[in-house]
Amino acid sequence: MRIVFMGTPDFSVPVLDALVAAGHEIAAVYSQPPRPAGRGKKDRPSPVQARAEALGLPIRHPVSLKGAEAQAEFAALEADVAVVVAYGLILPQAVLDAPKRECLNIHASLLPRWRGAAPIHRAIMAGDAKTGVCIMQMEAGLDTGPVLLCRETAIGSEETTGALHDRLSAMGAAAIVEALAQLDSLTPEPQPEAGVTYAAKIDKAEARVDWSAPSPHINKQILGLSPFPGAWTMVAGKRLKLLQSREAEAQGAPGEVLEGLTVACGQGAVEITRVQPEGKGAMDVKDWLLGARIAPGTVLE
């Protein structure tokens, strides 16, 4: 098929690669405009733009699709289908109506659960046992369109958002290729009204650990916010990101370091296994403890 691809972050790149590998014609790639990044704050292209350029594909990065000119340029591509995954711009009705067949979205949840911006983070933070990817027909509402195909997967007990992100990205890439191959035979299923939840964008205020909370909550907070933005606590006046953890059977005062970096919570405890000290890279806790020398009985702020 002749496809317009619309995506921006790393999550979208395997999908673009899969569409190219499947032999589809990519009429154009739409991505968010380059943004200032790094120490020099120079404009850096999105991961999708960088990959599209490496593949020799035409790239467009309009600031908005609301104007008549941008909509006319999109329609002139005469695409059969638009494939959208984590693009980051709202598509006006004129854009949704432009492809000959439809606009398809890859969403990283089992709809209607976790519509919205941060479905992977929210699934882990809520303690969900499973998640997946859905291929849906796009409409004006937020992730409300009929679902064509779903693929489900269990969430590992110690799986971080980063690890699940990569797995769901690969699943989404395979699912969209499958859906396009069967497009004429797939039946759109309207989303049920029951079970709708919204995955609000992660607020940085959610990242600080409150050690008075029970261990299941803190463990899921750490896993769900890893690697970004990273749950954190204060140790000796410096911020320490907590990137990997598991629940532990131990008791103590909330925030008390019991052994290694097993920390007591309001109920139970969590064993921290990977951290990122302020100004440094991620490392295993055993390596961090060699320099940090945190004594048992220390209370984390």
Residue pairs with C-beta under 8 A, 6 or more apart in sequence:
1 24
1 25
1 80
1 81
1 101
1 180
2 24
2 25
2 27
2 77
2 78
2 79
2 80
2 81
3 19
3 24
3 25
3 26
3 27
3 79
3 80
3 81
3 82
3 83
4 26
4 27
4 28
4 29
4 30
4 74
4 77
4 79
4 81
4 82
4 83
4 99
5 15
5 16
5 19
5 26
5 28
5 29
5 30
5 48
5 52
5 82
5 83
6 29
6 30
6 31
6 82
6 83
6 84
6 85
6 87
6 91
7 13
7 15
7 16
7 29
7 30
7 31
7 48
7 84
7 85
7 86
7 87
8 31
8 32
8 46
8 47
8 48
8 86
8 87
8 88
9 46
9 47
9 48
9 86
10 47
10 165
10 169
11 85
11 86
11 108
11 165
11 168
11 169
11 172
12 47
12 48
12 85
12 86
12 87
12 169
13 47
13 48
13 51
13 169
14 169
14 170
14 172
14 173
15 83
15 85
15 106
15 169
15 172
15 173
15 176
16 26
16 29
16 48
16 51
16 52
16 55
17 51
17 173
18 173
18 174
18 176
18 177
19 26
19 83
19 176
19 177
19 180
20 26
20 55
20 57
22 177
22 180
22 181
24 180
26 52
26 55
26 57
27 58
27 77
27 78
27 79
28 57
28 58
28 59
28 60
28 77
29 48
29 49
29 52
29 57
29 58
29 59
29 60
30 59
30 60
30 61
30 62
30 74
30 87
31 45
31 46
31 48
31 49
31 52
31 59
31 60
31 61
31 87
32 46
32 61
32 87
32 88
32 89
33 61
33 62
33 63
34 43
34 44
34 45
34 46
34 49
34 61
35 43
35 44
35 46
36 42
36 43
36 44
37 43
37 44
38 44
45 53
46 61
49 59
49 61
52 58
52 59
53 59
60 73
62 70
62 89
64 70
64 89
65 71
65 74
65 89
65 90
65 91
65 92
65 95
66 92
71 92
71 94
71 95
71 98
74 95
74 98
75 94
75 98
77 98
78 100
79 98
79 99
79 100
80 99
80 100
80 101
81 99
81 100
81 101
81 102
81 103
81 104
81 180
81 183
82 95
82 98
82 99
82 102
82 103
82 104
82 138
83 104
83 106
83 176
84 91
84 103
84 104
84 105
84 106
84 138
85 105
85 106
85 172
85 176
91 103
91 138
93 140
95 103
96 103
96 138
96 139
96 140
101 183
102 137
102 138
103 137
103 138
104 135
104 136
104 137
104 138
104 148
104 176
104 179
104 180
105 135
105 136
105 137
105 138
105 143
105 145
106 133
106 134
106 135
106 172
106 175
106 176
107 115
107 119
107 133
107 134
107 136
107 143
108 119
108 120
108 131
108 132
108 133
108 165
108 168
108 169
108 172
109 115
109 119
109 120
109 123
109 131
109 132
109 133
109 134
109 199
110 130
110 131
110 132
110 134
110 150
110 152
111 134
111 136
111 143
111 147
111 150
111 191
112 143
112 144
112 191
112 192
112 193
112 195
112 196
112 197
113 123
113 128
113 195
113 196
113 197
114 122
114 123
114 131
114 197
114 198
114 199
115 142
115 143
115 144
115 196
115 197
115 198
115 199
116 142
116 143
116 198
116 199
116 200
116 201
117 199
117 200
117 201
118 199
118 200
118 201
118 202
119 131
119 199
120 131
120 161
120 164
120 165
120 168
121 161
121 199
121 202
121 224
121 225
122 197
122 199
122 200
122 224
123 131
123 155
123 164
123 199
123 224
124 155
124 159
124 160
124 161
124 164
124 220
124 223
124 224
125 220
125 221
125 223
125 224
125 225
126 220
127 216
127 220
128 155
129 154
129 155
130 152
130 153
130 154
130 155
131 152
131 153
131 155
131 164
131 168
132 150
132 151
132 152
132 153
132 168
132 171
133 150
133 151
133 168
133 171
133 172
133 175
134 147
134 149
134 150
135 147
135 148
135 149
135 150
135 175
135 176
135 179
136 143
136 145
136 146
136 147
136 148
136 191
137 145
137 146
137 147
137 148
137 188
138 145
139 145
142 198
144 191
145 191
146 188
146 189
146 190
146 191
147 188
147 189
147 191
148 179
148 183
148 186
148 187
148 188
148 189
149 175
149 178
149 179
149 182
149 186
151 171
151 174
151 175
153 167
153 168
153 171
155 164
156 163
156 164
157 246
158 223
158 244
158 245
158 246
159 223
160 223
160 224
160 226
160 227
160 243
160 244
161 223
161 224
161 225
161 226
161 227
161 228
162 226
162 227
162 228
179 186
202 225
202 229
204 229
206 221
206 225
207 225
207 229
207 230
207 231
207 232
208 231
208 232
208 233
209 218
209 221
209 222
209 231
209 232
209 233
209 242
209 300
210 218
211 218
211 233
211 254
211 255
211 263
211 264
211 265
211 266
211 300
212 254
212 255
212 265
212 266
213 221
213 265
213 266
214 265
214 266
214 267
214 268
215 247
215 248
215 265
215 266
215 267
215 268
215 269
215 270
216 247
216 268
218 231
218 245
218 265
218 270
219 245
219 246
219 247
219 270
221 231
222 231
222 242
222 243
222 244
222 245
222 270
222 272
223 244
223 245
225 231
226 242
226 243
226 244
227 243
227 282
230 241
230 242
230 243
230 276
231 241
231 242
232 239
232 240
232 241
232 242
233 239
233 240
233 242
233 255
233 300
233 301
234 240
234 300
234 301
235 292
235 294
235 298
235 300
235 301
236 292
238 277
238 278
239 278
240 275
240 276
240 277
240 278
241 275
241 276
241 277
241 282
242 272
242 274
242 275
243 274
243 275
243 276
243 282
244 272
244 273
244 274
245 270
245 271
245 272
245 273
246 270
246 271
246 273
247 268
247 269
247 270
247 271
248 262
248 268
248 269
248 270
248 271
249 268
249 269
250 258
250 259
250 262
250 264
250 268
250 269
251 264
251 268
251 269
252 258
252 264
252 269
253 264
253 299
254 264
254 265
254 266
255 263
255 264
255 299
255 300
255 301
256 263
256 264
256 297
256 298
256 299
256 300
257 263
257 294
257 295
257 296
257 297
257 298
257 299
257 300
258 264
258 269
258 296
259 296
260 271
260 285
260 286
260 289
261 271
261 272
261 273
261 275
261 285
261 288
261 289
261 294
262 269
262 270
262 271
262 272
263 269
263 270
263 271
263 272
263 300
272 285
273 284
273 285
274 282
274 283
274 284
274 285
275 282
275 283
275 285
275 288
276 282
276 283
277 283
277 288
277 292
